[in-house]
Amino acid sequence: MTDHQFGPFGITTGLDSSAESIAAARAAEELGYPAIWLSGGPLPGLQTITDLVGATTAIKFVSGILAVVKYSAADVSTTYAELEASAPGRFTVGLGGAHGAKPIATLNAYLDELDVPVERRVLAALGPRMLKLAADRSAGAYPFLTSAAYSAEARKVLGPDKLLAVSHLVVLETDADRARAIARDTINFFPRIPGYAASLKRQGFSESDLSELPDHMVDSLAAWGSPADIKSKLTEHLDAGANHVAVNVITGVTGPQPIEQWRALAPALLG
């Protein structure tokens, strides 16, 4: 199985071109994380990706994700080509955001126009049809809000040689009630989105689970506890067939990048 040299653990976070974000990217690199999967609403912009690559020396960046309804295939192809010339191997194009009645057709048409090698693009995939498209037309899949059992099923669809990189919520908190409350606050939004609701139901969660977010559901979708506890939980994905887990640290506080949490986790995840 390919791992794109991402290693077993990376980071999911939202960054922009600000001095704070540049400092966070450099801190992640200094800590030894091999990759940052960029997230966060309308981000990452193409200029942000260029700025982050230019401000660091080795860490890899993956757009997680560029919405195909917002960024043209031509512009993404140009950004990829420019970065590949100046910093080869450090940018992988993560794509998704094809909503509407025919998302598969939308992505297929976009990929027809995209001038990026298959091995350097991944798709944000959840359902079996999108996973199959990821296997056929990209290096692999980048799902979010999934359990280790999902990783085992996704591996069957992707086959043995494709990348499966999962973004998993992490709360560095040993108090169970507080950790689960922080996780619930983030998870709560997603069952309202049809694609995520369908994915969660395919994973075996009931309609009442989606509205109540019981402990067993939170514990499947978010790793919490000590660094050792968190590594043990995340390793379940790797044991089930994932190549890489992008650690999405949430703290219950909006604003600063969780650099201290990355630092606390690094000896367990990267040692």
FENMOJO-V653749 format. One record per residue. N is the residue number from 0. OMEGA is omega in whole degrees, -180 to 180 (999 if undefined). NEAR is the number of other C-alpha atoms within 10 Angstrom. D_FIRST is the distance of its C-alpha to the first C-alpha in Angstrom with 2 decimals. Layout:
BEGIN
<<N,OMEGA,NEAR,D_FIRST> <N,OMEGA,NEAR,D_FIRST>>
END
This chain:
BEGIN
<<0,176,12,0.00> <1,173,14,3.77> <2,-180,17,6.51> <3,-177,16,9.39> <4,176,12,11.04> <5,-175,20,12.23> <6,-177,15,12.04> <7,-175,21,12.27> <8,173,25,15.55> <9,-176,28,17.36> <10,164,22,20.48> <11,175,25,21.66> <12,176,21,25.24> <13,179,19,27.79> <14,172,23,29.19> <15,-177,19,31.81> <16,-178,16,33.59> <17,178,12,36.07> <18,179,9,36.80> <19,180,13,35.55> <20,178,18,32.13> <21,179,20,31.91> <22,179,16,32.89> <23,179,20,30.25> <24,179,26,27.46> <25,178,18,28.89> <26,178,17,29.15> <27,179,22,25.49> <28,-179,18,24.66> <29,178,15,27.21> <30,177,17,25.81> <31,176,18,22.45> <32,-175,25,20.33> <33,-174,20,17.66> <34,171,26,17.80> <35,175,26,20.33> <36,-171,25,19.76> <37,-177,23,23.26> <38,170,19,25.07> <39,173,13,28.66> <40,-178,8,30.76> <41,178,11,31.56> <42,0,18,29.58> <43,172,22,27.75> <44,-178,20,29.98> <45,178,16,29.05> <46,177,12,31.63> <47,180,18,30.30> <48,178,23,26.85> <49,-180,19,28.68> <50,-178,15,30.87> <51,177,23,28.18> <52,-178,21,26.21> <53,-177,14,29.58> <54,-180,14,30.65> <55,-173,18,27.71> <56,-174,13,26.34> <57,-175,19,22.64> <58,-179,22,21.13> <59,177,24,18.89> <60,174,26,20.09> <61,175,23,18.65> <62,-175,26,21.30> <63,26,28,20.79> <64,165,24,22.44> <65,-180,25,24.67> <66,-175,21,26.74> <67,177,19,27.07> <68,-178,14,30.66> <69,-175,11,31.56> <70,-178,13,29.86> <71,178,15,30.38> <72,-180,19,27.68> <73,-179,13,29.94> <74,178,13,30.24> <75,179,20,26.52> <76,180,16,25.93> <77,179,16,28.72> <78,178,19,27.46> <79,-178,26,23.98> <80,-180,16,25.70> <81,-180,13,28.08> <82,178,18,25.56> <83,178,14,23.36> <84,-175,10,26.62> <85,-177,13,27.74> <86,-172,18,24.59> <87,175,13,21.69> <88,-172,17,18.18> <89,178,18,19.59> <90,173,24,19.74> <91,-175,23,17.22> <92,173,24,19.09> <93,-172,25,18.66> <94,176,26,20.89> <95,176,21,22.68> <96,176,17,26.23> <97,-178,18,27.10> <98,180,14,29.76> <99,-171,8,32.51> <100,-174,8,32.95> <101,-177,9,30.28> <102,-180,14,27.23> <103,179,15,24.91> <104,179,11,27.50> <105,-180,17,27.96> <106,178,23,24.33> <107,179,13,24.15> <108,179,12,27.31> <109,-180,17,26.12> <110,175,18,22.91> <111,-177,10,25.25> <112,-172,13,27.12> <113,179,18,24.39> <114,178,15,24.06> <115,-179,19,20.68> <116,-179,14,17.74> <117,-177,17,15.23> <118,-179,16,12.43> <119,174,18,14.86> <120,178,22,15.76> <121,-179,28,14.67> <122,172,28,16.89> <123,-172,24,18.54> <124,174,24,18.06> <125,-176,22,19.59> <126,-176,16,20.91> <127,180,16,19.39> <128,179,12,20.80> <129,175,19,19.44> <130,178,25,15.91> <131,177,18,16.34> <132,178,19,17.65> <133,179,26,14.74> <134,-175,22,12.41> <135,-167,13,15.13> <136,179,19,16.26> <137,178,24,13.94> <138,-179,26,10.60> <139,-169,31,10.51> <140,179,29,12.89> <141,179,27,14.98> <142,178,21,17.21> <143,179,20,20.14> <144,-178,19,22.45> <145,178,21,20.30> <146,176,23,20.20> <147,177,23,17.60> <148,175,15,18.63> <149,-179,21,17.70> <150,179,23,14.09> <151,179,17,14.04> <152,179,14,15.70> <153,179,23,13.66> <154,179,21,10.42> <155,-179,12,12.67> <156,-177,19,13.75> <157,-172,21,10.63> <158,-170,15,9.04> <159,-168,12,5.85> <160,-178,14,4.17> <161,179,24,6.12> <162,169,26,6.93> <163,180,32,9.19> <164,-176,28,11.71> <165,173,30,14.89> <166,-175,25,18.32> <167,178,25,20.34> <168,-179,26,24.05> <169,176,26,25.31> <170,-180,25,28.98> <171,-174,20,30.03> <172,-177,18,33.03> <173,176,14,34.06> <174,-172,11,36.84> <175,-177,13,35.44> <176,-180,11,37.91> <177,-179,14,37.41> <178,-179,23,33.62> <179,178,22,33.54> <180,178,15,36.21> <181,-180,21,34.21> <182,-180,25,31.12> <183,-178,21,33.33> <184,177,12,34.90> <185,-176,15,31.61> <186,-172,19,30.24> <187,-177,14,33.65> <188,-166,10,33.30> <189,178,14,30.22> <190,177,19,31.57> <191,-180,12,34.17> <192,-172,9,31.65> <193,-178,10,31.24> <194,178,13,27.50> <195,178,18,26.82> <196,179,17,29.52> <197,179,14,27.99> <198,-179,20,24.54> <199,177,24,26.25> <200,176,14,28.24> <201,179,14,25.24> <202,174,15,23.95> <203,178,12,27.28> <204,-176,17,29.48> <205,177,15,33.02> <206,179,13,35.31> <207,176,9,37.18> <208,-177,17,34.05> <209,180,18,33.37> <210,-175,11,36.92> <211,-178,12,37.43> <212,-179,21,34.04> <213,-175,14,34.70> <214,-175,14,33.37> <215,178,10,30.72> <216,178,19,29.26> <217,-177,23,29.42> <218,176,18,27.81> <219,-171,16,24.81> <220,180,22,24.35> <221,176,27,25.38> <222,-180,27,24.83> <223,-180,28,28.12> <224,178,17,30.00> <225,175,17,29.72> <226,179,23,26.79> <227,177,14,25.88> <228,-177,15,26.27> <229,178,22,24.06> <230,-180,20,21.23> <231,-180,14,21.55> <232,-178,22,21.42> <233,180,28,18.45> <234,176,19,16.47> <235,176,16,17.03> <236,-179,25,14.51> <237,179,20,11.80> <238,-178,12,13.12> <239,177,17,13.08> <240,176,24,9.43> <241,175,26,9.46> <242,-168,25,7.54> <243,174,25,10.96> <244,176,24,14.58> <245,-172,26,17.25> <246,-178,26,20.47> <247,-175,23,23.32> <248,174,25,26.41> <249,-174,21,29.57> <250,-174,18,32.95> <251,-180,15,35.49> <252,178,9,36.98> <253,175,7,36.62> <254,-170,7,36.66> <255,175,10,35.42> <256,-176,20,31.83> <257,-175,16,30.70> <258,-180,16,30.47> <259,177,10,32.10> <260,175,16,29.61> <261,-179,23,26.69> <262,-179,16,28.62> <263,-178,15,29.25> <264,-171,21,25.62> <265,-179,18,24.28> <266,180,13,25.26> <267,-173,15,23.51> <268,-172,21,20.28> <269,-176,15,20.04> <270,999,7,22.07>>
END
